[in-house]
Amino acid sequence: MVQEIIECLDGTDPDVLRAQLHEDFLFVDELLMETPEEYIKGTEGMWSRNIDLTVERKVVADERDCCGFNFVREIEGIKHIITNLFLLKNGKIWRHIINRMPVDASDEAVSFLYPK
């Protein structure tokens, strides 16, 4: 399932993304939770900014009920490991949780809720 999700996120088709989402889908980013439509709109924004999800990408889990991958991205001049975990129900994404941590542990993580 993780390969299907990666291919979907590497693409730019909101209908393909929508088809991957469970009817009770929620996206969790720090304290923020998004509905499917908010998530699709946010992903379209990511696509329009050409964010590269392939840099040092690594699958971290690929099981029946959960899967995930991480990649490296520079945010505000600091390299971060972006980890995306997906909880699955009935073969669809039920929850998507994201975590951003600096590659160098001495750097402070960037918060999108509490920008500097």
N, C-alpha and C positions, 0 to 999 in steps of 0.2 A: 504493500500500500504506500510506503514512503516514496517509492519511485513515481507513482501516479501523482502524488501531492507535489513533489519536486517539479515534475513536468508541467503541472498545472500552474504553479507559481512562477516558473520560468517563462511561461507563455504570456499572452496578453488578452485572453478571452474571458470576460466576466461570466459568460454563460457556462463555460467549462468549469470555472471555479464554483459557481452557484450549484452545479450538479454534484459537486463533491461534499457539500455541506448538509449535515443532518438538520431536520426541521427544528430541533431545539439547540442549534449551534450558538455558541458564545465565544468571543475572542477576549482573552484576558491579557492586558498589558499594564503592568504595575497595578494600580488601583482602578484602572479603566476597564470597562467591559463594553463590548460592541455586539450589536445584533448582526445578522447576516448582511443586511443591506449596508450598514455602516462599514462592516468589514470589507465588503466588495468595493465600496467607494474608496476606502483607505488603500486597498491593494491596487486599484486603478491609479491612485496617486503615486504609489511606489513605482508602478510600471512607467508612469509618465516622467519620473525623475531618474529612470534608468538605473535603479539600484541593482547592483550585481550580486546575486545570491550564490554565485559559483566560486568566489574567492576562498580557497582553502576549505571548500565544503566537505563535510564529513557526516555520514549517517551515524547517529548515536543510538538509535533504537528502530527495530522493525519487527514488531510483534502483532498478533491478531487485534489486540485492543489498544495498542499505543505505538506510536512511531515518532521519529524526529530526526532533525539534522541541525548542524550548526555551520556557520561560515564566518568569515572575518570581514569587517567593514570599518572604515575610518569615520568617526563621528566627532565633529568639532576638534579635529586634529589628533584624536586619540583612537588607536586601533582597538576595536571591541570584538569579542566573540559573541555572535548573535545566535542564541539557541532557541529553536522552534520545536515545541513538543505538541503532539496531537493525540488527543484521546478519541477513540473511535467507537461508534455504535452502529450496528447494522451496516458495516463497511463504509461509513461516511464519517466526516470530521464532526465530532460532537463538541469538542473544546480545542481551542488553539491557544497555547500559552507561550509567551515570548520572554526571554531574559537577555539582557545586554550586560556583559561584564568586560572590563578592560583586559586586554591581553597581558599587559604589565600590571601586576597586582598593586603596584605603588600608585597607579593612576586612579582617579575617582571616576566611578561609573557615571555616564550621562543619564540624567532623568528627563523624560519628556513631560512629566507632570510638574517638575520643579526646575525649570531651566535656570541657568546662572544669570 
